[in-house]
Every structure is written in structure tokens, then in C-alpha cells.
């Protein structure tokens, strides 16, 4: 996939899906592996 398309895809996942970038690995040949993980939402109890 082109770099701009991947950037848009990752931005959409982060903004609307509650994901965050966990790891990005770049290889010598220019390819990349991207790991996303769900954001941990801390809930504050109300009294």
C-alpha cells in the first residue's frame, strides 16, 4: 500500500476505533510492520 494510504488508515483506526500505535518496525528494504493495540480506558468510579 502507498505510504499516504497507510497513514490515513492508521489515523482512522486511532480516531474512531480506539486504537493506538503499539510498535512500528522498519526493515532495510523499506517495508514496515505496524502493530496496533486497543487503548486502555481508565474508568474513574463516581461516588
Buried (B, 14 or more C-beta within 10 A) or exposed (E): EEEEEEEEEBEEBBEEEEBEEEEEEEEEEEEEEBEBEEEEEEEEEEE
